[in-house]
Every structure is written in structure tokens, then in C-alpha cells.
Amino acid sequence: MRITEVEFRGEMPVQGYGPGFWRVGGQVIEGPVLVGPGGLHPWGGLEDAAALVEIAGRVDVLFLGMGGEIAPVPRALREAVELTGQGLDVMASPSAARAYNVLLSEGRRVAAALIPVGGV
């Protein structure tokens, strides 16, 4: 088997997670996290549509991880993101983190807004 080293070209991959936290770029972050162009961005969770609107135009794909399981997106958040023209892919947070890392390794313009598994 041939193993190819993945390069993230200066961006921060999601390296791990646990109950209530994420590990991104060697840092442990408790609570929701927005990772994308330029690294980590402040994000207040599902009530904070402004942070997702702010990255519009800098990403082609925005993953929204809803925690341990997929769940409905709050209407205000969904509508705010839709007005920017961004695509919003909603899934469970572990799946969103994996998809983000794959597209990031391909050099794509991608971001992930992730609610921790286990709440917050």
C-alpha cells in the first residue's frame, strides 16, 4: 500500500473532537468553532449567523455540523446564509469535520461551522 502525505497548504484541519471540544491546528477549542479561510474564526453557534455571512465570497462550500446527529437549521441562520448565495451543507458534526478536511486537502475554498458532539 502506498501512503500519500496530505498537505493543507497553510490552512487548519480539524484534528479531533470529544464531548464539548474540538482540536484544530493543535489548539483545543471548547464549544462551537468556525474554521475556514485564515484559520479559526469566532462563532457563537447557531444564534450567530453574522460570522457565517462574513466569510461569504471566500468559500465555495460551507459545512454546518449540527452536533452528534443531523438536526434542522434554525430559520434565521439558514435564511441569512442563503441571502449570501453560499451553499450550506448540513450534517452531523463528525461527518462535517471529515468532509471539510477532505476538501481542504484538495485545495478547495471551504469552511466548517461545527457544534460539538455532546452539546453546547
N, C-alpha and C positions, 0 to 999 in steps of 0.2 A: 504494500500500500504506500502511496506517495502522499506525504502531508505537505500542504502549502501554508505558509505563514500568512495570516491575514493582516493587512495594513489598513489603518483607519485614517491616514493622511491628516493627522493633527486634530481630528475630532475625538470625542469621548464616547467609547462604547459603554453599554450597561454591562457591568461585570458580575453582578449578583444581586440577590434580594433576599429578604426574610420578613418576618412579621413586623410591619410598620416602617421598614427602611429599604433603601437602595444603595448599591455600591456602584459609583460611576467615576471613571477616571481615577481610581484609587481613593476616592473620598466616600465616606458613609454619610448619607443624607436621610434624615428621618422625615417621614411624611411624603406628600406628593412632590414629584420632580418633573421639570420640563428640561429635556436635553435635546440639543439641536445645534444649529449653526453657531459656532463660537463656544460651545460647551454647555454649562449649566445656566439655567435662567430661573429667576424667582417665579414660583407658581403657587397660588393659593388653593389649588384644587378646583373642583367642579364649579365653584362660585366665581372663579377668576377667568372670565372669557378674555379680558384685556390682554393678558400675556400671550394667549394663542393668536389673537388678532395682530399683535405686534410683530410676530415672526412671518406674517403673510408676505409673500413675494420672495422670501428667502428659502422656502422649502417647497417641494413638489408634492410630498406626501407627509401627512401628519397622522401619527398613530395615537389613539386615545385608549389607554389601558384603564379599565374600569374596576380594577381590583382582582380578586380571585376568580370572579366569573363575569361574563358579559352582562351588562345592565343597560337600561335606557339612559340616554344622554339628556341631561336637563335641557328643556326647551330653549332657555335664554342662551346657553352655551352653544348649542347646535346652530341656532339662528345667527348668532354673532360670527361664528366661523364660516357659515355658508355665505354670508354677505361679502366676505373677503375673496370668495372664489376658490378657497383651499378645499382640497379633498380631505375628508375626515374618515379614517378607518377605525372603527370601534371594535374592540375585542377585550378579552381578559388581559390583565397586565403582563403576565409571563409571556404570552404569545406576542403582545405588542413589543416587548423588550427584545425578543428574539428577532422579530421581523425588522425592527429598527436596526439592530446590529448587522443583519444580512445586507440590507440596502445601504447602510453606511459603508460596509466593506466593499461594496460595488462602486463607491464614489458618488452615490445619489444624494440629492438635496433632501434630507429627511429630518424629521423631529419626532419625539415621542413625549407625550404628556401622560405620566403614569401615577395612578393611585396605588399605594402599597397594598400588597396582599395582607389580609388580616385587618384592614380598616384604616381609618383616619378620616 
